[in-house]
Protein backbone atom coordinates (compact mmCIF):
# COMPACT_ATOMS: atom_id res chain seq x y z
CA UNK A 1 0.00 0.00 0.00
CA UNK A 2 1.29 3.48 -0.89
CA UNK A 3 2.36 5.77 1.92
CA UNK A 4 -0.06 8.65 2.58
CA UNK A 5 0.32 11.81 4.66
CA UNK A 6 -2.24 10.66 7.18
CA UNK A 7 0.01 7.72 8.05
CA UNK A 8 2.73 10.14 9.12
CA UNK A 9 0.31 12.29 11.14
CA UNK A 10 -1.10 9.22 12.86
CA UNK A 11 2.34 7.88 13.73
CA UNK A 12 3.43 11.23 15.20
CA UNK A 13 0.23 11.45 17.26
CA UNK A 14 0.77 8.00 18.80
CA UNK A 15 4.42 8.82 19.42
CA UNK A 16 3.55 12.07 21.20
CA UNK A 17 0.73 10.65 23.32
CA UNK A 18 2.30 7.24 23.99
CA UNK A 19 -1.20 5.84 23.84
CA UNK A 20 -3.56 4.81 21.02
CA UNK A 21 -6.70 5.91 22.84
CA UNK A 22 -5.52 9.48 23.53
CA UNK A 23 -4.02 9.77 20.05
CA UNK A 24 -7.29 8.65 18.46
CA UNK A 25 -9.23 11.18 20.53
CA UNK A 26 -6.85 13.94 19.48
CA UNK A 27 -7.14 12.91 15.82
CA UNK A 28 -10.92 12.44 16.13
CA UNK A 29 -10.88 8.97 14.65
CA UNK A 30 -11.67 5.59 16.18
CA UNK A 31 -8.95 3.62 17.91
CA UNK A 32 -9.37 0.57 15.62
CA UNK A 33 -9.00 2.82 12.57
CA UNK A 34 -5.85 4.38 14.00
CA UNK A 35 -4.36 0.98 14.83
CA UNK A 36 -5.14 -0.28 11.34
CA UNK A 37 -3.52 2.73 9.69
CA UNK A 38 -0.34 2.34 11.73
CA UNK A 39 -0.16 -1.34 10.79
CA UNK A 40 -0.52 -0.35 7.12
CA UNK A 41 2.40 2.05 7.49
CA UNK A 42 4.53 -0.62 9.16
CA UNK A 43 3.64 -3.09 6.43
CA UNK A 44 4.57 -0.65 3.68
CA UNK A 45 7.95 0.01 5.33
CA UNK A 46 8.56 -3.61 6.27
CA UNK A 47 9.49 -2.77 9.89
CA UNK A 48 7.78 -2.42 13.27
CA UNK A 49 7.66 1.23 14.32
CA UNK A 50 5.85 0.91 17.65
CA UNK A 51 6.39 -1.32 20.67
CA UNK A 52 2.91 -2.15 21.97
CA UNK A 53 3.96 -4.63 24.69
CA UNK A 54 4.26 -2.24 27.64
CA UNK A 55 1.74 -0.11 29.53
CA UNK A 56 2.50 2.73 27.15
CA UNK A 57 3.23 2.62 23.44
CA UNK A 58 6.85 3.40 22.61
CA UNK A 59 8.84 3.82 19.44
CA UNK A 60 11.08 0.95 18.40
CA UNK A 61 14.61 1.68 17.22
CA UNK A 62 13.25 1.81 13.67
CA UNK A 63 10.52 4.17 14.84
CA UNK A 64 13.03 6.45 16.55
CA UNK A 65 14.97 6.64 13.30
CA UNK A 66 11.87 7.24 11.17
CA UNK A 67 9.94 9.84 13.20
CA UNK A 68 12.32 12.82 12.71
CA UNK A 69 12.04 12.40 8.95
CA UNK A 70 8.26 12.11 9.15
CA UNK A 71 8.04 15.27 11.23
CA UNK A 72 10.35 17.13 8.85
CA UNK A 73 8.35 15.98 5.82
CA UNK A 74 5.09 17.27 7.26
CA UNK A 75 6.71 20.54 8.26
CA UNK A 76 8.16 21.07 4.78
CA UNK A 77 4.86 20.23 3.09
CA UNK A 78 3.07 22.77 5.30
CA UNK A 79 5.64 25.37 4.28
CA UNK A 80 5.13 24.41 0.64
CA UNK A 81 1.39 24.96 0.97
CA UNK A 82 1.99 28.42 2.44
CA UNK A 83 4.39 29.21 -0.39
CA UNK A 84 1.79 28.25 -3.02
CA UNK A 85 -0.86 30.40 -1.33
CA UNK A 86 1.46 33.33 -0.74
CA UNK A 87 0.55 36.42 -2.72
CA UNK A 88 3.38 38.85 -3.34
CA UNK A 89 1.13 41.90 -3.52
CA UNK A 90 -0.04 41.18 0.06
CA UNK A 91 -3.72 41.10 -0.86
CA UNK A 92 -3.95 38.07 1.41
CA UNK A 93 -1.70 36.11 3.70
CA UNK A 94 -1.04 35.01 7.27
CA UNK A 95 1.86 35.68 9.61
CA UNK A 96 2.78 33.89 12.84
CA UNK A 97 4.82 36.08 15.17
CA UNK A 98 6.06 35.67 18.74
CA UNK A 99 7.98 37.96 21.06
CA UNK A 100 9.30 37.89 24.59
CA UNK A 101 7.26 39.61 27.33
CA UNK A 102 9.11 42.92 27.45
CA UNK A 103 8.18 43.59 23.82
CA UNK A 104 4.49 42.88 24.34
CA UNK A 105 4.56 45.69 26.88
CA UNK A 106 5.87 48.45 24.60
CA UNK A 107 6.57 47.24 21.05
CA UNK A 108 3.68 45.08 19.94
CA UNK A 109 1.05 47.85 19.90
CA UNK A 110 2.80 50.38 17.65
CA UNK A 111 4.42 47.66 15.52
CA UNK A 112 1.17 45.88 14.71
CA UNK A 113 -0.63 49.20 14.24
CA UNK A 114 1.84 50.22 11.52
CA UNK A 115 1.85 46.81 9.89
CA UNK A 116 -1.94 46.52 9.85
CA UNK A 117 -2.31 50.03 8.45
CA UNK A 118 0.05 49.16 5.61
CA UNK A 119 -1.24 45.61 5.00
CA UNK A 120 -4.81 45.26 6.32
CA UNK A 121 -5.46 42.02 4.40
CA UNK A 122 -2.77 40.09 6.29
CA UNK A 123 -4.05 38.12 9.28
CA UNK A 124 -1.75 37.87 12.29
CA UNK A 125 -1.22 35.26 14.98
CA UNK A 126 0.76 37.00 17.74
CA UNK A 127 2.02 35.15 20.81
CA UNK A 128 3.99 35.98 23.94
CA UNK A 129 6.65 33.37 24.74
CA UNK A 130 10.03 33.10 26.40
CA UNK A 131 13.07 32.97 24.15
CA UNK A 132 13.61 29.21 24.40
CA UNK A 133 9.98 28.65 23.45
CA UNK A 134 10.25 30.99 20.46
CA UNK A 135 13.32 29.21 19.10
CA UNK A 136 11.76 25.77 19.58
CA UNK A 137 8.54 26.90 17.85
CA UNK A 138 10.51 28.35 14.93
CA UNK A 139 12.34 25.04 14.46
CA UNK A 140 9.03 23.18 14.59
CA UNK A 141 7.59 25.53 11.93
CA UNK A 142 4.96 26.79 14.36
CA UNK A 143 6.15 30.39 13.89
CA UNK A 144 7.39 32.50 11.00
CA UNK A 145 9.29 35.14 12.99
CA UNK A 146 10.29 35.86 16.56
CA UNK A 147 11.49 38.99 18.33
CA UNK A 148 13.88 38.29 21.19
CA UNK A 149 17.57 38.91 21.92
CA UNK A 150 20.93 38.14 20.37
CA UNK A 151 22.37 35.09 22.10
CA UNK A 152 23.80 31.66 21.45
CA UNK A 153 20.79 30.46 19.48
CA UNK A 154 19.75 26.87 18.91
CA UNK A 155 21.23 25.22 15.79
CA UNK A 156 19.07 26.15 12.83
CA UNK A 157 18.03 29.57 14.19
CA UNK A 158 19.21 32.72 12.42
CA UNK A 159 19.19 36.07 14.22
CA UNK A 160 19.36 39.56 12.74
CA UNK A 161 20.27 42.47 15.03
CA UNK A 162 17.57 45.16 15.17
CA UNK A 163 18.16 47.76 17.88
CA UNK A 164 19.55 48.16 21.39
CA UNK A 165 17.35 47.85 24.47
CA UNK A 166 18.36 49.40 27.79
CA UNK A 167 16.99 48.41 31.19
CA UNK A 168 16.72 50.41 34.37
CA UNK A 169 15.62 50.27 37.98
CA UNK A 170 12.02 51.46 38.38
CA UNK A 171 9.86 52.37 41.38
CA UNK A 172 6.28 53.50 41.84
CA UNK A 173 4.87 56.74 43.29
CA UNK A 174 4.86 55.36 46.87
CA UNK A 175 8.54 54.46 46.93
CA UNK A 176 11.05 56.58 48.91
CA UNK A 177 13.37 56.74 45.89
CA UNK A 178 10.73 58.33 43.65
CA UNK A 179 12.19 61.45 42.07
CA UNK A 180 15.76 60.53 43.01
CA UNK A 181 18.27 62.04 40.55
CA UNK A 182 21.50 60.86 42.18
CA UNK A 183 22.63 57.44 40.97
CA UNK A 184 22.05 54.56 43.39
CA UNK A 185 25.16 52.38 43.81
CA UNK A 186 24.24 48.87 42.77
CA UNK A 187 25.55 47.40 46.02
CA UNK A 188 22.87 49.35 47.90
CA UNK A 189 20.17 47.41 46.07
CA UNK A 190 20.52 44.56 48.55
CA UNK A 191 20.35 46.90 51.56
CA UNK A 192 17.36 49.12 50.97
CA UNK A 193 15.22 47.62 48.24
CA UNK A 194 12.75 44.78 47.83
CA UNK A 195 12.33 43.68 44.24
CA UNK A 196 9.56 42.32 42.04
CA UNK A 197 11.11 40.63 39.00
CA UNK A 198 10.22 38.41 36.07
CA UNK A 199 10.50 34.71 36.81
CA UNK A 200 13.70 32.83 36.04
CA UNK A 201 12.60 31.30 32.73
CA UNK A 202 12.75 34.68 30.95
CA UNK A 203 15.80 36.09 29.21
CA UNK A 204 15.31 39.46 30.92
CA UNK A 205 15.61 37.85 34.35
CA UNK A 206 18.80 36.08 33.31
CA UNK A 207 20.22 39.41 32.15
CA UNK A 208 19.36 41.05 35.50
CA UNK A 209 20.74 38.15 37.54
CA UNK A 210 24.02 38.21 35.61
CA UNK A 211 24.39 41.94 36.28
CA UNK A 212 23.73 41.57 40.01
CA UNK A 213 26.02 38.55 40.29
CA UNK A 214 28.82 40.41 38.52
CA UNK A 215 28.58 43.10 41.21
CA UNK A 216 28.22 40.57 44.07
CA UNK A 217 24.75 41.73 44.98
CA UNK A 218 22.19 39.36 46.49
CA UNK A 219 18.86 41.21 46.26
CA UNK A 220 15.71 40.61 48.27
CA UNK A 221 13.24 39.32 45.69
CA UNK A 222 9.77 39.49 47.21
CA UNK A 223 7.68 38.83 44.09
CA UNK A 224 8.31 36.87 40.89
CA UNK A 225 5.86 37.18 37.99
CA UNK A 226 5.62 35.93 34.43
CA UNK A 227 4.00 39.11 33.15
CA UNK A 228 5.33 42.63 32.59
CA UNK A 229 1.86 44.05 33.13
CA UNK A 230 1.71 42.31 36.50
CA UNK A 231 5.04 43.83 37.49
CA UNK A 232 4.00 47.35 36.53
CA UNK A 233 0.76 47.07 38.51
CA UNK A 234 2.57 45.66 41.55
CA UNK A 235 5.25 48.36 41.53
CA UNK A 236 2.84 51.25 41.06
CA UNK A 237 0.78 50.12 44.08
CA UNK A 238 3.54 49.02 46.48
CA UNK A 239 6.96 50.07 47.70
CA UNK A 240 8.65 47.34 45.65
CA UNK A 241 11.09 48.13 42.85
CA UNK A 242 11.62 46.33 39.55
CA UNK A 243 13.78 46.41 36.43
CA UNK A 244 12.09 47.31 33.14
CA UNK A 245 13.04 48.51 29.64
CA UNK A 246 13.56 52.26 29.44
CA UNK A 247 11.27 52.35 26.40
CA UNK A 248 8.42 51.14 28.60
CA UNK A 249 8.96 53.45 31.57
CA UNK A 250 9.97 56.57 29.64
CA UNK A 251 6.44 57.96 29.34
CA UNK A 252 4.60 55.89 31.96
CA UNK A 253 2.77 58.21 34.39
CA UNK A 254 3.13 55.92 37.43
CA UNK A 255 6.63 54.50 36.99
CA UNK A 256 9.74 56.41 37.98
CA UNK A 257 13.28 55.46 36.91
CA UNK A 258 16.06 55.39 39.48
CA UNK A 259 19.56 55.66 37.96
CA UNK A 260 21.95 52.86 38.91
CA UNK A 261 25.73 53.06 39.11
CA UNK A 262 26.96 51.31 37.12
CA UNK A 263 24.03 51.10 34.72
CA UNK A 264 22.71 47.76 33.54
CA UNK A 265 24.40 46.75 30.28
CA UNK A 266 22.37 47.22 27.11
CA UNK A 267 21.38 44.21 25.03
CA UNK A 268 20.71 43.69 21.35
CA UNK A 269 17.20 42.95 20.14
CA UNK A 270 17.13 40.37 17.35
CA UNK A 271 14.67 39.18 14.74
CA UNK A 272 14.70 35.37 14.76
CA UNK A 273 13.71 32.92 12.04
CA UNK A 274 14.41 29.34 11.08
CA UNK A 275 17.50 29.19 8.92
CA UNK A 276 16.66 28.46 5.27
CA UNK A 277 12.92 28.66 5.97
CA UNK A 278 10.62 30.02 3.28
CA UNK A 279 9.98 33.73 3.88
CA UNK A 280 6.47 34.71 2.82
CA UNK A 281 5.66 38.13 1.45
CA UNK A 282 4.04 38.99 4.79
CA UNK A 283 7.16 37.91 6.71
CA UNK A 284 9.34 39.98 4.40
CA UNK A 285 7.10 43.03 4.87
CA UNK A 286 7.24 42.79 8.67
CA UNK A 287 11.01 42.24 8.51
CA UNK A 288 11.44 45.46 6.53
CA UNK A 289 9.24 47.35 9.00
CA UNK A 290 10.99 46.16 12.15
CA UNK A 291 14.45 46.72 10.65
CA UNK A 292 13.54 50.41 10.32
CA UNK A 293 12.29 50.61 13.91
CA UNK A 294 13.53 53.31 16.25
CA UNK A 295 12.65 52.53 19.89
Helices and strands as residue ranges (DSSP letters): H 5-17, H 20-27, H 31-45, E 50-51, E 58-59, H 61-85, E 93-99, H 101-106, H 108-118, E 122-128, H 131-139, E 145-149, E 157-165, E 167-172, E 184-185, G 186-188, H 189-192, E 194-198, H 203-214, E 220-225, H 228-237, E 241-245, H 246-249, E 255-258, E 260-261, E 267-274, H 281-291
